[in-house]
Amino acid sequence: MIEHKGKSYICALDLGFEIIRGKWKAVILCHLSDGPKRFLELQRITYGVSQKVLSESLKQLEVDGIIIKHIYAEIPPRVEYSLTEKGQELVPALKIIEEWSKNYFSDILNK
């Protein structure tokens, strides 16, 4: 068993999946792999996510060191989210899962 932040995990894979668990985190990471995004841009391109859930997901990813929140000292303030080095290292694994999905579920994706 692996203990991390008061939770127990069966193995390293279980711990790794905890970071991207949930409906929106992996989608957010895929969008950020294209470059930094502002909150409203992420909300617009991540169809169906509520403002509350997007905000919570971004906060969790930030706490886990996967993304960074850049606050620019401008008026009005500008905030952008981008991947950290740790987050960028996760992108190839997500792309492999995306390709696997395209290969094995093409009949569903082509509808």
Secondary structure, DSSP 8 states (H G I E B T S, - for coil): -EEETTEEESSHHHHHHHHH-SSSHHHHHHHHTTS-EEHHHHHHHSTT--HHHHHHHHHHHHHTTSEEEEEE--SS-EEEEEE-HHHHHHHHHHHHHHHHHHHHSHHHHT-
